[in-house]
Each structure stands twice: as structure tokens, then as C-alpha cells.
Amino acid sequence: MSDAIIEARGLRKKFGNREILHGLDFIIPAGRIYGLIGHNGAGKTTTLNAILGLTDCEGTIRVLGEDPFQQRARLMENVAFISDVASLPRFLRVRELFALLSNIHPKFDQAKARSYLEGTDIKLEAKVKHLSKGMVAQLHLAVVLAIDAKLLVLDEPTLGLDISYRKRFYRRLLEDYMTEERTLLITTHQVDEIEFMLSDIMFIRDGDLILHMQMESVATKYSQLLITDPTAIESARGFKPVFEETRFGQTVMVFDGAPREAIAPYGTVSTPSLSDLFVALMQRPTSYSETGAAR
């Protein structure tokens, strides 16, 4: 194994007779911001649970050089985690929560956590149960940012929050967490909101990793063609789009590796957004896809 933050080889997981993960291979280095994206049931949560040592799997996985299932207690000293279902003790006051964490986690900095609450409406004497959902998210972020972790895993961390809270949440992450030594792994359905901050993407579909690449490589590999002239559709199909659909009387195609100068005569060429690429690649194969497109 290398000194990568996360390295998985042949990662498989079964529940009964059903295989959830089908031999995933990936390496996540330090200093990167990864988006792990897939539909519900695709295997995202199982992958995260394997990384966090919450479930054992076939194959090999190492996080910070450790087997996360066998060495979870030691590993958690350098890993922080926020989930949409995560909860803080509702009966505690904020200052009591910070005191508790100081006794539990050796790398929790109570002074730093308090500083992250400055400028918010969260008071140290407030009880967690009296905070709004947005304030709880801010508190949870303050807690994990106050832990000197090398890996931060976020599983739908802003689910249910309004857009202003979500933007503030991600901006704070970039400003106060990311360094060259730290790594951030995010799963979310709001892919357009995190596209600006991602360095790498991983698409998982039905337990298979179908895409793993740097964001800067997306534009060199994928292109999107908007066709307004119906007579150009058949000619454009000759370049074998991986996805095609009609929107408001216009045809949109996504290509993998097609030269942009070759498809440009048939419409307007652009780089697909992360959400457009997600829609294009996450389609299950159909009989039509064998001829070049999935619709």
C-alpha cells in the first residue's frame, strides 16, 4: 500500500446474497476534494462505511495506512465525519458539548470551536434542542473544524438546509479546513453547488465505479452538443453520443472523446456541467445505447 489517504483494492460487500459493491479500486491522495456521487442505493453509503470502519468488506482498504475496520478507534483520531442523520446530544448546552468533546477526542480544540461560532446566533448557553436545523449544522461544522483531522467525510451534510446556509457551509470548509495535507470527501445530491470546489469526481452506479477523474480532465474527455436544426441530428449521432435527450424542442447530446471540432458544425459545443454529466453517465444501458446513445 502507498501513503495515500485512502486506497481500496477489489472492495466488495455483500448483504445476504446481494453484492452491493463489485470490486472497487481507487486511490485518494492528500490535499484533494473528492465528490462521491450516485443515486440512492448505488453503494455510496456502503463505501463510506467501509472507509470509516463501520463495516467490513472483502478486498483491501487502507485509510491513513490503517485497516479502518480493525483499527477504527486509532483511525478516528485523524478522521472527522458529518452525516445528514448525525445528531448531537440534544439535552446538552453548547458549552457542555464542547467540554464533553474535549474529554473524548484528543485533537478537539475547544477554543477553536468557540471561535467558529463567533458571528453566528449560537450562544454557548443555548441547548442543542433549541437550535434550528441550520444552527445545528453550523454547530456541527464548528465541532469538526475544531478537530485536527487529516480526512473529513461529509455525507449529505447540508440536506434540508436553505441555499444561504449551504453556501456558507461550503465556503467555511474551504476557508478554514482545506490544506495541502488534508482531504475532503463529499457525497451530496446537490452536485451543482459543490462543483466549484471539487478537484476530483467519482461516479458510482449499482456498486460499480464508472468514473474516477480530476475535474480539470472533464473538459478534455466529455463534450455536450446542443442541436437546434433537426436535420443535423442523424449526422451528429454518427459520433456515437453516450447520452441524448430532447429539451424544449432542442436535442442535447453528450460525447465521450469526440473531437469538438468534428461535432461543432452540428450545433453549439460546451463542457457538460457536473449534473448533466451525472445524468448522462448514470443511465443504465439500454438497447439503444448499443448504437451510441442512452435515452
N, C-alpha and C positions, 0 to 999 in steps of 0.2 A: 504494500500500500504506500501511497505517496503522502506528502504533507498537506494534501488538500483539506479544506474544511469538511467537506462531505464527499465520500466516494462509495459508490454502490456497484456491485458486480453480480449479475444474474439474480437480482432481487425478485423473489416470488413469495406470494402469500395466498393461502387457501383458507376458506371458511367452509368446512364440510367438503363437499365435492366440487365446490365452485372456486376457481382460481381468480383472485382479484387482481393480482399483479403478475405479469407474464415475463419475468426475467429482465427487469430494468437495469440498464447500465448508464451511469452518469457520474460526472465529477464536477463539484462546485468549489472553485478556488476562493481564496480570501479577497476581500475588497470589492465584491460584486453584489449587485442587487438582482435577484432572480424572481421571475414571476412563474409560478407553477399553476397552470391554467387548464381547466377541464370541466365538463359537465358534472352535475351531481351523480355519484355512483361510478365515476371514471377511475377512481383509485387515488385521488389526491389525499384524502384524509388518511388512508392506509399508509401511503408513502410518508406523510408527515409523522404518523405514529411510529413508523419504523425508525425515522431519523431521531425522534425524541425518546426512543427506547420504551415506548408504551406497548409495543407488540413485537414478537419475534418473527423472523422471516427466514425462508430458505435463501441461499446465496450468501453474499458477504456485504456488510455495510460497516463503514467506519465514520465516525464523526469526531473531528479533532483527534484522530488517531485511535479512538476508543470504540469498542463494541458497545453501542448505546443501550442494548438490552441487558448486557452483563454488567456494565459499569455506569448505570444510569445516575446514581447518586453523585459520583465524582464528575460525570459529564455535565450535570445540571449546574455546576458552579460556573460554567462558561457559556451556558445557553439560557436564553430568555424566550418566553412564549406568550403570545396573546391569541386567544380564540374568541369567536363570537359567542361561544357558550361558556367562556371562562367567567368566574364570579369571584368577587372579593367578599370577605366576611361582612355581611350587611349590618351586623349589630355593633361593629367597632366604629369608633371615631377615626378620622383620618390620622391624627397624631398617634393613636393607639395602633393603627395598622402599620405605620412606619416603625414604631418601636418593636412590634412583633417581627417584622421583616428583618430588622437589624439583628435580632437574636437568632433568626432562622438561616438567613443567607449571608455567608461570609463576605460577599462582594457587594452587598447593598449599602449605598451611601445615603444616609438619611438626610444630610444637609443638601445633597444634590437633588433629592426628591422634592424637598421643600422649595428649592429654588425654581423647579419646573412648574410649581403651582403659582408662582408669583405672576400677577397679571390676569389670573383666572378668578372665577367666582367661588372657587372651592376653598373653604375655610378649614383650618386644622381641627376645629372643634365640631365640625359637621359629621354626622353619622352617614356611613355609606348608603344606608337605606333611604336617606332623604335626598340623595343626589339624583339629578336627571340622568338619562342614559348617556347623553353627550358628556356630562361631567364625570360619570364613571369611566368613560373611555379616556378622558383626559387624565384621570387619576391613575388608571391602569398604565397608560403610556408613561407617566411620571415615574411609576414604580419600576418598569422595565428599563427605562433610560438611566435610572439610578443604579442599575446593576452593571458592573463592568464585564459584560458578556462579549464573547467573540462571535457568537451566532445568535441572531434574533429571528424567530419564526413567527409569522403572522398569518393566522387562518381566518379569513373574512373579518379582519379587526374592526371595520367601520360599518358592518351590517346594521341597518336600521338608523344610522345617523344621517342628518341632513348634509347637504353638499358643503356648507361652510365648515362644519366640524370635520368632514372628511379631508378637505383641502388643508385645513390647519394641522390635522393629524399627520399627514404625509410630509408637509413642509417641515414640521418639527423633527421628524425622523431624519430627514436629510441634513438639517442644520446641526442637530445635537447628537446623532448616533453614528452616522457613517464615517468611517476612516478607512485607510488602506488595509488595516488589519482585521476589520470587521466585515461580516457577511450578513445580508438580509434576504430572507426567503419569504415571499408573499403569495398567498392564494386569495383570489377575490373574483367576484362576478363583474365588478365594475372596472373592466380592463382598460377602458379609455382613460380613466382617471389616474392610473399608475403608469401608463405607457411612457410618460415623460421622464420617469425616474429609473426605469429598468435598464440594466446593462445586458441582461440575458433573458431568454424565454424558454420555457419547457411546456409543451402541449402534451397532455396525457388523455388518451381515448381508449375506453374499455380495457384498462390495465396495460396499455402499451404506450411507450413514449414515442410519439410520432414526429416531434420536432424538438430540437435542442440546439439553439444557436444564439449568437450575440445579436443584439438589436441592430447594430450597425451593418450586419450582413443581410438583413431582411430585404433592403432595397436592391441589393445585387442579385438576390435569388428570386424574389417574387415581384410581380408587376400586376397592376389592375388596369383593365381596359373598359372605358365607358363608350358604348356604341349607340349612336342616335340614328344611324342610317341602317334600316333593316336589311338592305341588300349586302351589307358588309359582314353580316353575322356568320354565314357559312364559310366565308374566306378566313375569318378570324378563328373559327373552330379548327381549321387546319393546323393551328399551332398548339392544339391539344390543351385547352384550359382545364385546370383541376376543379374549377367551380364556375357555374354560370347561373344567373337568375335575371328575371325581368323586374325592373323597378320603375313604376310610373311611365311605362312605355319605352324605357331605355333598357338596354341589355348590358349587364355588368359581367365581366369575365376576370378570373384570377389565373395567372400563369405561373408555372414553376420553371424558371430557366429560359423562357422565351426571350429572344433578343428584343429589346424595346424598340429599336429602330425598325424591326421587321413588322411589329404589330401596330406601330404608330399610324400608318395610313388608314387604319380601320376605325379609329376613334381617339379618345383622349387617354393618354397613359399616365398613371400615377403609381405611387407605392401604396399598397393597401394598409389601412390602419390596423392596429392590433386586433380590434374587434372584427373587422372584415376578414382578416386572415384566420381568425378563430372560427368564424362561420364557415369559411371555405374549406378548411382542413379537418374540421371536426365532423363533417358529414360522413356517415357510414357509406361504404362503397355501394353503388347501385349498378344495374346492368348498363345504364347509360355511361357510367364512369369509365367503362372499359373502352369507350370510343373517345374519351378525352375530357369529360366533364361530369361533375356530380350536381344534380339539381334536385 
